Amino acid sequence: MRGIVSGECDIAMSNTYYFARAVRKPVKGLSDSIDMIGWVFPNQNDIGAHMNISGGGVAVNAPNKENAVKFLEYLASEQAQEYFSAGNDEYPAVPGVGLAPSVAKLGIFRPDTIELSDIADNIGVAQDILNKAGWK
């Protein structure tokens, strides 16, 4: 996004929280010129925009399994999701949780609905394609 502001490039791809953070607080080389950047979510008329996936789990040999489960349940609560939206400039993972003002400036988007199992089933093929293309 700094490349857009500096004139180095005309288009960039970024995680939403970087833009929202520059809306919420000063980010060197970006916030003063944030109005120079337009925001577009891709694939809104068909499959929806890709979302990064985060997850949590409890190890089978965890010494405090009960507390670990409680912590994961807290992370999925409305309270924690409001915190992530406001403090980390992210879209909440829990439906119905309000957006922080910085995130709301980006608007609502249609997320993709690809099943995680479909992604997992194709990791090997994707890696082969990347290897053949010489991607590093």
FIVO-826916 format. One record per residue (C-alpha): residue number from 0; residue in three letters; x, y, z. Coordinates in Angstrom, 1 decimal. Layout:
N
{seq = NUM&type = ala&X = X&Y = Y&Z = Z}
...
//
This chain:
136
{seq = 0&type = met&X = 0.0&Y = 0.0&Z = 0.0}
{seq = 1&type = arg&X = 2.9&Y = 2.3&Z = 0.6}
{seq = 2&type = gly&X = 3.9&Y = 1.6&Z = -3.0}
{seq = 3&type = ile&X = 0.6&Y = 3.0&Z = -4.2}
{seq = 4&type = val&X = 1.0&Y = 6.1&Z = -2.1}
{seq = 5&type = ser&X = 4.6&Y = 6.6&Z = -3.3}
{seq = 6&type = gly&X = 3.7&Y = 6.1&Z = -6.9}
{seq = 7&type = glu&X = 5.8&Y = 2.9&Z = -7.2}
{seq = 8&type = cys&X = 2.7&Y = 0.8&Z = -8.3}
{seq = 9&type = asp&X = -0.9&Y = 1.2&Z = -9.2}
{seq = 10&type = ile&X = -2.3&Y = -1.8&Z = -7.5}
{seq = 11&type = ala&X = -1.5&Y = -4.0&Z = -4.5}
{seq = 12&type = met&X = -3.0&Y = -6.9&Z = -2.6}
{seq = 13&type = ser&X = -3.1&Y = -6.7&Z = 1.1}
{seq = 14&type = asn&X = -4.8&Y = -8.1&Z = 4.2}
{seq = 15&type = thr&X = -7.6&Y = -5.9&Z = 5.3}
{seq = 16&type = tyr&X = -6.2&Y = -5.3&Z = 8.8}
{seq = 17&type = tyr&X = -3.2&Y = -3.4&Z = 7.4}
{seq = 18&type = phe&X = -5.5&Y = -0.9&Z = 5.7}
{seq = 19&type = ala&X = -7.9&Y = -0.6&Z = 8.6}
{seq = 20&type = arg&X = -5.0&Y = -0.1&Z = 11.0}
{seq = 21&type = ala&X = -3.8&Y = 2.9&Z = 8.9}
{seq = 22&type = val&X = -7.4&Y = 4.2&Z = 9.2}
{seq = 23&type = arg&X = -7.4&Y = 3.8&Z = 13.0}
{seq = 24&type = lys&X = -4.0&Y = 5.1&Z = 13.9}
{seq = 25&type = pro&X = -0.9&Y = 6.7&Z = 12.3}
{seq = 26&type = val&X = 1.1&Y = 4.3&Z = 10.2}
{seq = 27&type = lys&X = 4.3&Y = 5.9&Z = 8.8}
{seq = 28&type = gly&X = 4.2&Y = 6.4&Z = 5.1}
{seq = 29&type = leu&X = 0.6&Y = 5.4&Z = 4.7}
{seq = 30&type = ser&X = -2.0&Y = 7.1&Z = 7.0}
{seq = 31&type = asp&X = -1.4&Y = 10.6&Z = 5.8}
{seq = 32&type = ser&X = -2.3&Y = 9.5&Z = 2.2}
{seq = 33&type = ile&X = -4.8&Y = 6.7&Z = 2.9}
{seq = 34&type = asp&X = -7.4&Y = 8.6&Z = 0.8}
{seq = 35&type = met&X = -5.2&Y = 7.9&Z = -2.3}
{seq = 36&type = ile&X = -6.1&Y = 4.2&Z = -2.0}
{seq = 37&type = gly&X = -9.4&Y = 2.6&Z = -3.0}
{seq = 38&type = trp&X = -10.4&Y = -0.8&Z = -1.7}
{seq = 39&type = val&X = -12.0&Y = -3.6&Z = -3.7}
{seq = 40&type = phe&X = -13.0&Y = -7.1&Z = -2.5}
{seq = 41&type = pro&X = -12.4&Y = -9.6&Z = -5.3}
{seq = 42&type = asn&X = -14.9&Y = -12.1&Z = -6.6}
{seq = 43&type = gln&X = -18.0&Y = -10.5&Z = -5.1}
{seq = 44&type = asn&X = -20.3&Y = -11.6&Z = -7.9}
{seq = 45&type = asp&X = -19.3&Y = -15.3&Z = -7.8}
{seq = 46&type = ile&X = -17.1&Y = -17.3&Z = -5.3}
{seq = 47&type = gly&X = -16.4&Y = -14.5&Z = -2.8}
{seq = 48&type = ala&X = -13.1&Y = -13.2&Z = -1.4}
{seq = 49&type = his&X = -10.5&Y = -15.5&Z = 0.1}
{seq = 50&type = met&X = -10.1&Y = -15.2&Z = 3.9}
{seq = 51&type = asn&X = -7.0&Y = -16.2&Z = 5.9}
{seq = 52&type = ile&X = -7.7&Y = -19.1&Z = 8.2}
{seq = 53&type = ser&X = -6.7&Y = -19.3&Z = 11.8}
{seq = 54&type = gly&X = -7.4&Y = -22.1&Z = 14.2}
{seq = 55&type = gly&X = -6.7&Y = -23.4&Z = 17.6}
{seq = 56&type = gly&X = -6.6&Y = -26.8&Z = 19.2}
{seq = 57&type = val&X = -5.7&Y = -28.6&Z = 22.4}
{seq = 58&type = ala&X = -2.8&Y = -31.1&Z = 22.4}
{seq = 59&type = val&X = -3.8&Y = -34.6&Z = 23.5}
{seq = 60&type = asn&X = -1.2&Y = -34.4&Z = 26.3}
{seq = 61&type = ala&X = -2.0&Y = -30.9&Z = 27.4}
{seq = 62&type = pro&X = -1.7&Y = -30.6&Z = 31.2}
{seq = 63&type = asn&X = -4.6&Y = -28.1&Z = 31.5}
{seq = 64&type = lys&X = -7.0&Y = -29.3&Z = 28.9}
{seq = 65&type = glu&X = -10.1&Y = -27.9&Z = 30.6}
{seq = 66&type = asn&X = -8.6&Y = -24.4&Z = 30.8}
{seq = 67&type = ala&X = -7.3&Y = -24.7&Z = 27.2}
{seq = 68&type = val&X = -10.8&Y = -25.5&Z = 26.0}
{seq = 69&type = lys&X = -12.2&Y = -22.5&Z = 28.1}
{seq = 70&type = phe&X = -9.6&Y = -20.3&Z = 26.5}
{seq = 71&type = leu&X = -10.6&Y = -21.4&Z = 23.0}
{seq = 72&type = glu&X = -14.2&Y = -20.9&Z = 23.8}
{seq = 73&type = tyr&X = -13.4&Y = -17.4&Z = 25.1}
{seq = 74&type = leu&X = -11.6&Y = -16.6&Z = 21.8}
{seq = 75&type = ala&X = -14.8&Y = -17.5&Z = 20.0}
{seq = 76&type = ser&X = -17.0&Y = -15.4&Z = 22.2}
{seq = 77&type = glu&X = -18.6&Y = -12.1&Z = 21.2}
{seq = 78&type = gln&X = -16.4&Y = -10.2&Z = 23.8}
{seq = 79&type = ala&X = -13.1&Y = -11.5&Z = 22.3}
{seq = 80&type = gln&X = -14.2&Y = -11.0&Z = 18.8}
{seq = 81&type = glu&X = -15.1&Y = -7.4&Z = 19.5}
{seq = 82&type = tyr&X = -11.6&Y = -7.0&Z = 21.0}
{seq = 83&type = phe&X = -10.0&Y = -8.5&Z = 17.8}
{seq = 84&type = ser&X = -12.1&Y = -6.2&Z = 15.6}
{seq = 85&type = ala&X = -11.3&Y = -3.1&Z = 17.6}
{seq = 86&type = gly&X = -7.7&Y = -3.8&Z = 18.7}
{seq = 87&type = asn&X = -6.4&Y = -5.8&Z = 15.7}
{seq = 88&type = asp&X = -8.5&Y = -4.3&Z = 13.0}
{seq = 89&type = glu&X = -10.0&Y = -7.6&Z = 11.9}
{seq = 90&type = tyr&X = -13.4&Y = -8.8&Z = 10.8}
{seq = 91&type = pro&X = -15.0&Y = -10.8&Z = 13.6}
{seq = 92&type = ala&X = -15.3&Y = -14.5&Z = 13.1}
{seq = 93&type = val&X = -18.6&Y = -14.6&Z = 15.0}
{seq = 94&type = pro&X = -21.7&Y = -13.6&Z = 13.1}
{seq = 95&type = gly&X = -23.5&Y = -10.6&Z = 14.6}
{seq = 96&type = val&X = -20.5&Y = -9.1&Z = 16.3}
{seq = 97&type = gly&X = -20.2&Y = -5.4&Z = 15.4}
{seq = 98&type = leu&X = -17.3&Y = -4.1&Z = 13.3}
{seq = 99&type = ala&X = -14.8&Y = -1.6&Z = 14.7}
{seq = 100&type = pro&X = -15.1&Y = 1.8&Z = 13.0}
{seq = 101&type = ser&X = -11.8&Y = 1.2&Z = 11.2}
{seq = 102&type = val&X = -13.0&Y = -2.2&Z = 9.8}
{seq = 103&type = ala&X = -16.5&Y = -0.8&Z = 9.0}
{seq = 104&type = lys&X = -14.8&Y = 1.7&Z = 6.7}
{seq = 105&type = leu&X = -13.8&Y = -1.2&Z = 4.4}
{seq = 106&type = gly&X = -17.4&Y = -2.4&Z = 4.2}
{seq = 107&type = ile&X = -19.1&Y = -5.8&Z = 4.2}
{seq = 108&type = phe&X = -17.9&Y = -8.4&Z = 1.8}
{seq = 109&type = arg&X = -18.9&Y = -11.8&Z = 0.5}
{seq = 110&type = pro&X = -16.4&Y = -14.4&Z = 1.8}
{seq = 111&type = asp&X = -15.6&Y = -17.5&Z = -0.2}
{seq = 112&type = thr&X = -17.3&Y = -20.7&Z = 1.0}
{seq = 113&type = ile&X = -14.5&Y = -23.2&Z = 0.2}
{seq = 114&type = glu&X = -14.5&Y = -26.1&Z = 2.6}
{seq = 115&type = leu&X = -11.2&Y = -26.5&Z = 4.6}
{seq = 116&type = ser&X = -11.2&Y = -30.2&Z = 3.7}
{seq = 117&type = asp&X = -11.2&Y = -29.3&Z = -0.1}
{seq = 118&type = ile&X = -8.2&Y = -27.1&Z = 0.5}
{seq = 119&type = ala&X = -6.4&Y = -29.8&Z = 2.4}
{seq = 120&type = asp&X = -7.2&Y = -32.4&Z = -0.3}
{seq = 121&type = asn&X = -5.5&Y = -30.1&Z = -2.9}
{seq = 122&type = ile&X = -2.3&Y = -29.0&Z = -1.0}
{seq = 123&type = gly&X = -0.1&Y = -31.6&Z = -2.8}
{seq = 124&type = val&X = -1.3&Y = -30.5&Z = -6.2}
{seq = 125&type = ala&X = -0.9&Y = -26.8&Z = -5.4}
{seq = 126&type = gln&X = 2.6&Y = -27.5&Z = -4.1}
{seq = 127&type = asp&X = 3.5&Y = -29.3&Z = -7.4}
{seq = 128&type = ile&X = 2.2&Y = -26.4&Z = -9.4}
{seq = 129&type = leu&X = 4.3&Y = -23.9&Z = -7.4}
{seq = 130&type = asn&X = 7.4&Y = -26.2&Z = -7.7}
{seq = 131&type = lys&X = 7.0&Y = -26.4&Z = -11.5}
{seq = 132&type = ala&X = 6.6&Y = -22.7&Z = -11.7}
{seq = 133&type = gly&X = 9.8&Y = -22.1&Z = -9.7}
{seq = 134&type = trp&X = 8.0&Y = -20.2&Z = -7.0}
{seq = 135&type = lys&X = 10.1&Y = -19.7&Z = -3.9}
//
